[in-house]
Amino acid sequence: MRILSARITRARRVRATGRVEAIVALTVDAGGGHVRAHLHIAARAAAPGAPPLRERLLAAAKLKFAVENMRRPAPRDPRVRAA
């Protein structure tokens, strides 16, 4: 599984919780085809010593996508024979 594209949209700061919420659009090469996913992500607005907010949002989206798809088998390539 490879991330081909990642884009952050609709980011907004929630002052009551000190977090930033955003929708992250991922395009993933899932072994046999491209999959598009739109994930709702939240991260702390201020995190001293941490990577920039954009990097934290993208990392959280990639992790969420991987965890949600752990139980689903990857699409099989019909050109590959099972051993």
Phi and psi in degrees as a GROMACS rama.xvg file:
@    title "Ramachandran Plot"
@    xaxis  label "Phi"
@    yaxis  label "Psi"
@TYPE xy
-128.095  140.484  ARG-2
-83.9385  118.357  ILE-3
-91.0233  -34.3455  LEU-4
-152.904  144.351  SER-5
-142.332  128.803  ALA-6
-136.803  135.559  ARG-7
-99.0598  129.23  ILE-8
-133.935  161.631  THR-9
51.1753  43.0204  ARG-10
-75.2744  137.983  ALA-11
-149.66  147.016  ARG-12
-94.4771  132.069  ARG-13
-105.173  99.799  VAL-14
-64.271  -31.8183  ARG-15
-62.2973  -33.6402  ALA-16
-106.563  -11.6179  THR-17
72.7846  25.8849  GLY-18
-120.128  162.176  ARG-19
-114.612  128.062  VAL-20
-107.1  144.278  GLU-21
-154.883  162.42  ALA-22
-106.16  127.903  ILE-23
-111.608  123.243  VAL-24
-97.2443  118.419  ALA-25
-111.112  140.195  LEU-26
-115.036  121.51  THR-27
-122.034  136.628  VAL-28
-88.4129  106.763  ASP-29
-99.9152  39.4889  ALA-30
85.7347  -24.2953  GLY-31
-143.259  -10.4895  GLY-32
-171.345  171.308  GLY-33
-92.2859  136.637  HIS-34
-119.078  133.992  VAL-35
-106.376  133.463  ARG-36
-133.579  140.588  ALA-37
-118.852  113.77  HIS-38
-115.318  136.51  LEU-39
-88.2524  122.1  HIS-40
-127.944  148.077  ILE-41
-134.255  143.395  ALA-42
-145.376  156.394  ALA-43
-62.316  138.085  ARG-44
-68.3359  -41.8751  ALA-45
-119.224  123.123  ALA-46
-138.809  88.8299  ALA-47
-56.8794  132.245  PRO-48
82.2971  -0.961999  GLY-49
-96.3088  166.759  ALA-50
-62.3879  166.997  PRO-51
-58.4986  157.137  PRO-52
-55.4681  -44.0137  LEU-53
-57.3348  -45.284  ARG-54
-65.1998  -37.9239  GLU-55
-67.4401  -40.492  ARG-56
-64.5704  -43.9658  LEU-57
-65.2027  -40.9806  LEU-58
-63.855  -41.2393  ALA-59
-64.922  -38.4585  ALA-60
-66.717  -42.9416  ALA-61
-63.2965  -41.6605  LYS-62
-65.0823  -44.6188  LEU-63
-62.2934  -42.7035  LYS-64
-62.1216  -44.4588  PHE-65
-63.5463  -43.5858  ALA-66
-66.0835  -43.3363  VAL-67
-65.6172  -25.2786  GLU-68
-104.729  8.67299  ASN-69
-64.5681  -35.5509  MET-70
-83.0009  -18.4429  ARG-71
-87.3575  130.537  ARG-72
-70.0945  147.271  PRO-73
-68.957  146.626  ALA-74
-61.0369  138.377  PRO-75
-85.8639  143.651  ARG-76
-84.9151  119.331  ASP-77
-66.498  -15.5713  PRO-78
-79.569  -13.6011  ARG-79
-100.115  128.149  VAL-80
-87.1834  144.35  ARG-81
-73.7573  141.799  ALA-82
